Amino acid sequence: MASRAEAEGLRDGFSLRQSAVTTKGQATIPAEIRREIGLQPGDKVVFSIRDGRVVLDKAQAVDDVWNAGQSVMLSEWDDSEQDIYND
């Protein structure tokens, strides 16, 4: 028996769901897609480009930790008060 997602054409990277992009660059993720990846209000998503296509994935907790760590590290590089960064 086919799952609901398979019946809706969501498996194997095939879907004909559309959403318009607003002037603010926002688009609604169709309900069928949100259900398929378990996306809930407040969840974060990750955008990537693969083979010339935009791919949306639900962010995992490790993504949040990684991004926070990168932000701290990069902000340290911009600290002009530290002698190591001055010529």
OpenMM code with the backbone's topology and positions (N, CA, C; nanometers):
from openmm import Vec3, app, unit

residues = "MET ALA SER ARG ALA GLU ALA GLU GLY LEU ARG ASP GLY PHE SER LEU ARG GLN SER ALA VAL THR THR LYS GLY GLN ALA THR ILE PRO ALA GLU ILE ARG ARG GLU ILE GLY LEU GLN PRO GLY ASP LYS VAL VAL PHE SER ILE ARG ASP GLY ARG VAL VAL LEU ASP LYS ALA GLN ALA VAL ASP ASP VAL TRP ASN ALA GLY GLN SER VAL MET LEU SER GLU TRP ASP ASP SER GLU GLN ASP ILE TYR ASN ASP".split()
positions = [
    Vec3(0.0838, -0.1169, 0.0000),
    Vec3(0.0000, 0.0000, 0.0000),
    Vec3(0.0893, 0.1246, 0.0000),
    Vec3(0.0606, 0.2207, -0.0862),
    Vec3(0.1404, 0.3432, -0.0981),
    Vec3(0.1104, 0.4370, 0.0190),
    Vec3(0.2167, 0.5035, 0.0650),
    Vec3(0.1972, 0.6023, 0.1712),
    Vec3(0.1267, 0.7237, 0.1126),
    Vec3(0.0804, 0.8093, 0.2010),
    Vec3(0.0127, 0.9317, 0.1560),
    Vec3(0.1071, 1.0170, 0.0710),
    Vec3(0.2337, 1.0275, 0.1155),
    Vec3(0.3321, 1.1068, 0.0415),
    Vec3(0.3544, 1.0507, -0.0982),
    Vec3(0.3632, 0.9165, -0.1071),
    Vec3(0.3822, 0.8547, -0.2385),
    Vec3(0.2604, 0.8790, -0.3268),
    Vec3(0.1426, 0.8700, -0.2679),
    Vec3(0.0199, 0.8927, -0.3447),
    Vec3(0.0109, 1.0367, -0.3944),
    Vec3(0.0702, 1.1306, -0.3183),
    Vec3(0.0664, 1.2712, -0.3568),
    Vec3(0.1832, 1.3093, -0.4474),
    Vec3(0.2654, 1.2111, -0.4852),
    Vec3(0.3771, 1.2388, -0.5743),
    Vec3(0.4940, 1.3078, -0.5072),
    Vec3(0.5153, 1.2858, -0.3770),
    Vec3(0.6211, 1.3556, -0.3049),
    Vec3(0.7485, 1.2730, -0.2913),
    Vec3(0.7458, 1.1476, -0.3229),
    Vec3(0.8646, 1.0632, -0.3090),
    Vec3(0.9544, 1.0767, -0.4316),
    Vec3(1.0788, 1.0371, -0.4144),
    Vec3(1.1770, 1.0343, -0.5226),
    Vec3(1.2023, 1.1712, -0.5836),
    Vec3(1.1895, 1.2779, -0.5030),
    Vec3(1.2223, 1.4105, -0.5494),
    Vec3(1.1259, 1.4676, -0.6510),
    Vec3(1.0074, 1.4131, -0.6618),
    Vec3(0.9123, 1.4609, -0.7614),
    Vec3(0.7898, 1.5203, -0.6950),
    Vec3(0.7663, 1.6449, -0.7217),
    Vec3(0.6480, 1.7117, -0.6709),
    Vec3(0.6156, 1.8288, -0.7613),
    Vec3(0.4883, 1.8525, -0.7828),
    Vec3(0.4461, 1.9646, -0.8659),
    Vec3(0.3785, 2.0718, -0.7830),
    Vec3(0.4131, 2.0800, -0.6568),
    Vec3(0.3555, 2.1829, -0.5714),
    Vec3(0.4187, 2.3171, -0.6038),
    Vec3(0.3380, 2.4229, -0.6086),
    Vec3(0.3886, 2.5559, -0.6385),
    Vec3(0.3542, 2.6530, -0.5277),
    Vec3(0.4365, 2.7568, -0.5170),
    Vec3(0.4132, 2.8636, -0.4219),
    Vec3(0.4741, 2.9894, -0.4814),
    Vec3(0.4039, 3.1009, -0.4729),
    Vec3(0.4549, 3.2266, -0.5271),
    Vec3(0.5516, 3.2912, -0.4287),
    Vec3(0.6505, 3.3607, -0.4810),
    Vec3(0.7461, 3.4341, -0.3984),
    Vec3(0.6949, 3.5770, -0.3839),
    Vec3(0.6921, 3.6257, -0.2591),
    Vec3(0.6441, 3.7615, -0.2330),
    Vec3(0.7550, 3.8621, -0.2599),
    Vec3(0.7227, 3.9899, -0.2513),
    Vec3(0.8237, 4.0944, -0.2711),
    Vec3(0.9306, 4.0903, -0.1629),
    Vec3(0.9029, 4.0274, -0.0499),
    Vec3(1.0014, 4.0122, 0.0572),
    Vec3(1.0840, 3.8840, 0.0411),
    Vec3(1.0641, 3.8111, -0.0671),
    Vec3(1.1385, 3.6874, -0.0900),
    Vec3(1.0842, 3.5695, -0.0140),
    Vec3(0.9618, 3.5785, 0.0346),
    Vec3(0.9022, 3.4704, 0.1123),
    Vec3(0.8128, 3.3837, 0.0241),
    Vec3(0.8055, 3.2573, 0.0597),
    Vec3(0.7161, 3.1633, -0.0090),
    Vec3(0.6590, 3.0683, 0.0959),
    Vec3(0.5382, 3.0229, 0.0751),
    Vec3(0.4757, 2.9271, 0.1652),
    Vec3(0.5168, 2.7867, 0.1255),
    Vec3(0.5585, 2.7088, 0.2232),
    Vec3(0.5906, 2.5678, 0.1978),
    Vec3(0.4589, 2.4921, 0.2011),
    Vec3(0.4217, 2.4266, 0.0914),
    Vec3(0.2933, 2.3557, 0.0877),
    Vec3(0.2785, 2.2555, 0.2023),
    Vec3(0.1558, 2.2413, 0.2509),
    Vec3(0.1261, 2.1545, 0.3653),
    Vec3(0.1757, 2.0120, 0.3443),
    Vec3(0.1623, 1.9595, 0.2226),
    Vec3(0.2055, 1.8223, 0.1958),
    Vec3(0.3560, 1.8067, 0.2175),
    Vec3(0.4312, 1.9086, 0.1774),
    Vec3(0.5757, 1.9052, 0.1946),
    Vec3(0.6106, 1.9169, 0.3430),
    Vec3(0.5444, 2.0080, 0.4144),
    Vec3(0.5701, 2.0243, 0.5584),
    Vec3(0.5436, 1.8942, 0.6326),
    Vec3(0.4341, 1.8285, 0.5992),
    Vec3(0.4017, 1.7004, 0.6647),
    Vec3(0.5084, 1.5955, 0.6343),
    Vec3(0.5517, 1.5888, 0.5108),
    Vec3(0.6468, 1.4859, 0.4690),
    Vec3(0.7791, 1.4969, 0.5444),
    Vec3(0.8267, 1.6198, 0.5696),
    Vec3(0.9552, 1.6334, 0.6384),
    Vec3(0.9393, 1.6641, 0.7874),
    Vec3(0.8153, 1.6643, 0.8349),
    Vec3(0.7899, 1.6844, 0.9774),
    Vec3(0.8172, 1.8262, 1.0233),
    Vec3(0.7910, 1.9229, 0.9378),
    Vec3(0.8174, 2.0626, 0.9681),
    Vec3(0.7025, 2.1224, 1.0475),
    Vec3(0.7360, 2.1800, 1.1636),
    Vec3(0.6370, 2.2408, 1.2518),
    Vec3(0.6631, 2.3907, 1.2621),
    Vec3(0.5621, 2.4697, 1.3000),
    Vec3(0.5841, 2.6131, 1.3193),
    Vec3(0.7003, 2.6375, 1.4168),
    Vec3(0.7900, 2.7278, 1.3791),
    Vec3(0.9063, 2.7586, 1.4610),
    Vec3(1.0306, 2.6786, 1.4257),
    Vec3(1.0152, 2.5684, 1.3503),
    Vec3(1.1312, 2.4906, 1.3081),
    Vec3(1.2160, 2.5735, 1.2123),
    Vec3(1.3448, 2.5455, 1.2098),
    Vec3(1.4346, 2.6121, 1.1165),
    Vec3(1.4575, 2.5216, 0.9967),
    Vec3(1.4858, 2.5858, 0.8828),
    Vec3(1.5145, 2.5118, 0.7606),
    Vec3(1.6511, 2.5527, 0.7074),
    Vec3(1.7088, 2.4658, 0.6266),
    Vec3(1.8375, 2.4896, 0.5641),
    Vec3(1.8165, 2.4846, 0.4131),
    Vec3(1.8676, 2.5871, 0.3437),
    Vec3(1.8613, 2.5899, 0.1984),
    Vec3(1.9990, 2.5545, 0.1438),
    Vec3(2.0007, 2.4744, 0.0377),
    Vec3(2.1261, 2.4430, -0.0308),
    Vec3(2.0968, 2.4324, -0.1801),
    Vec3(2.2026, 2.4342, -0.2577),
    Vec3(2.1879, 2.4185, -0.4027),
    Vec3(2.2575, 2.2901, -0.4419),
    Vec3(2.1846, 2.2014, -0.5077),
    Vec3(2.2379, 2.0737, -0.5536),
    Vec3(2.1993, 2.0559, -0.6992),
    Vec3(2.2997, 2.0375, -0.7815),
    Vec3(2.2762, 2.0176, -0.9252),
    Vec3(2.1879, 2.1273, -0.9839),
    Vec3(2.2115, 2.2511, -0.9422),
    Vec3(2.1370, 2.3637, -0.9962),
    Vec3(1.9953, 2.3784, -0.9439),
    Vec3(1.9610, 2.3038, -0.8401),
    Vec3(1.8273, 2.3109, -0.7811),
    Vec3(1.8374, 2.3539, -0.6353),
    Vec3(1.7394, 2.4298, -0.5898),
    Vec3(1.7344, 2.4689, -0.4496),
    Vec3(1.6702, 2.3547, -0.3711),
    Vec3(1.7367, 2.3156, -0.2636),
    Vec3(1.6869, 2.2067, -0.1791),
    Vec3(1.6606, 2.2630, -0.0402),
    Vec3(1.5467, 2.2300, 0.0155),
    Vec3(1.5090, 2.2731, 0.1494),
    Vec3(1.5065, 2.1503, 0.2394),
    Vec3(1.5768, 2.1581, 0.3514),
    Vec3(1.5778, 2.0509, 0.4506),
    Vec3(1.5423, 2.1088, 0.5860),
    Vec3(1.4829, 2.0278, 0.6700),
    Vec3(1.4588, 2.0680, 0.8079),
    Vec3(1.5932, 2.0716, 0.8787),
    Vec3(1.6224, 2.1816, 0.9476),
    Vec3(1.7494, 2.1944, 1.0195),
    Vec3(1.7511, 2.0978, 1.1366),
    Vec3(1.8648, 2.0391, 1.1594),
    Vec3(1.8837, 1.9506, 1.2726),
    Vec3(1.9487, 2.0293, 1.3859),
    Vec3(1.9392, 1.9806, 1.5053),
    Vec3(1.9949, 2.0496, 1.6215),
    Vec3(2.1434, 2.0782, 1.6036),
    Vec3(2.2156, 1.9889, 1.5405),
    Vec3(2.3587, 2.0089, 1.5205),
    Vec3(2.3835, 2.1304, 1.4320),
    Vec3(2.2954, 2.1615, 1.3383),
    Vec3(2.3092, 2.2798, 1.2546),
    Vec3(2.3072, 2.4058, 1.3399),
    Vec3(2.2184, 2.4117, 1.4381),
    Vec3(2.2102, 2.5277, 1.5263),
    Vec3(2.3383, 2.5437, 1.6065),
    Vec3(2.3915, 2.4336, 1.6585),
    Vec3(2.5143, 2.4377, 1.7374),
    Vec3(2.6309, 2.4814, 1.6483),
    Vec3(2.6394, 2.4248, 1.5299),
    Vec3(2.7466, 2.4589, 1.4358),
    Vec3(2.7407, 2.6069, 1.3997),
    Vec3(2.6238, 2.6547, 1.3635),
    Vec3(2.6090, 2.7950, 1.3242),
    Vec3(2.6437, 2.8893, 1.4393),
    Vec3(2.6032, 2.8573, 1.5593),
    Vec3(2.6349, 2.9410, 1.6752),
    Vec3(2.7859, 2.9452, 1.6971),
    Vec3(2.8512, 2.8317, 1.6862),
    Vec3(2.9960, 2.8266, 1.7028),
    Vec3(3.0686, 2.9067, 1.5967),
    Vec3(3.0219, 2.8979, 1.4736),
    Vec3(3.0829, 2.9731, 1.3645),
    Vec3(3.0662, 3.1227, 1.3862),
    Vec3(2.9505, 3.1651, 1.4343),
    Vec3(2.9269, 3.3074, 1.4594),
    Vec3(3.0233, 3.3609, 1.5645),
    Vec3(3.0457, 3.2838, 1.6708),
    Vec3(3.1383, 3.3265, 1.7762),
    Vec3(3.2792, 3.3362, 1.7203),
    Vec3(3.3202, 3.2356, 1.6452),
    Vec3(3.4549, 3.2344, 1.5899),
    Vec3(3.4759, 3.3525, 1.4943),
    Vec3(3.3815, 3.3757, 1.4080),
    Vec3(3.3957, 3.4840, 1.3112),
    Vec3(3.3924, 3.6201, 1.3785),
    Vec3(3.3138, 3.6345, 1.4845),
    Vec3(3.3094, 3.7633, 1.5538),
    Vec3(3.4430, 3.7920, 1.6225),
    Vec3(3.5143, 3.6877, 1.6647),
    Vec3(3.6460, 3.7075, 1.7256),
    Vec3(3.7466, 3.7613, 1.6241),
    Vec3(3.7328, 3.7229, 1.4990),
    Vec3(3.8232, 3.7695, 1.3946),
    Vec3(3.8057, 3.9190, 1.3688),
    Vec3(3.6918, 3.9721, 1.4053),
    Vec3(3.6606, 4.1119, 1.3787),
    Vec3(3.6877, 4.2008, 1.5001),
    Vec3(3.7589, 4.1491, 1.5983),
    Vec3(3.7862, 4.2232, 1.7212),
    Vec3(3.9126, 4.3072, 1.7020),
    Vec3(3.8964, 4.4362, 1.6710),
    Vec3(4.0096, 4.5233, 1.6403),
    Vec3(4.0899, 4.5608, 1.7642),
    Vec3(4.0396, 4.5324, 1.8823),
    Vec3(4.1109, 4.5672, 2.0056),
    Vec3(4.2204, 4.4670, 2.0408),
    Vec3(4.2200, 4.3532, 1.9789),
    Vec3(4.3227, 4.2540, 2.0083),
    Vec3(4.4461, 4.2827, 1.9229),
    Vec3(4.5636, 4.2902, 1.9871),
    Vec3(4.6873, 4.3243, 1.9187),
    Vec3(4.7225, 4.2271, 1.8060),
    Vec3(4.6842, 4.1037, 1.8214),
    Vec3(4.7217, 4.0036, 1.7219),
    Vec3(4.6662, 4.0369, 1.5833),
    Vec3(4.5575, 4.1115, 1.5800),
    Vec3(4.4957, 4.1427, 1.4519),
    Vec3(4.5447, 4.2752, 1.3931),
    Vec3(4.6192, 4.3513, 1.4706),
    Vec3(4.6679, 4.4814, 1.4223),
    Vec3(4.8068, 4.4656, 1.3612),
    Vec3(4.8348, 4.5437, 1.2574),
    Vec3(4.9681, 4.5404, 1.1937),
    Vec3(5.0672, 4.6198, 1.2730),
] * unit.nanometer
topology = app.Topology()
chain = topology.addChain("A")
for resn in residues:
    res = topology.addResidue(resn, chain)
    for name in ("N", "CA", "C"):
        topology.addAtom(name, app.Element.getBySymbol(name[0]), res)
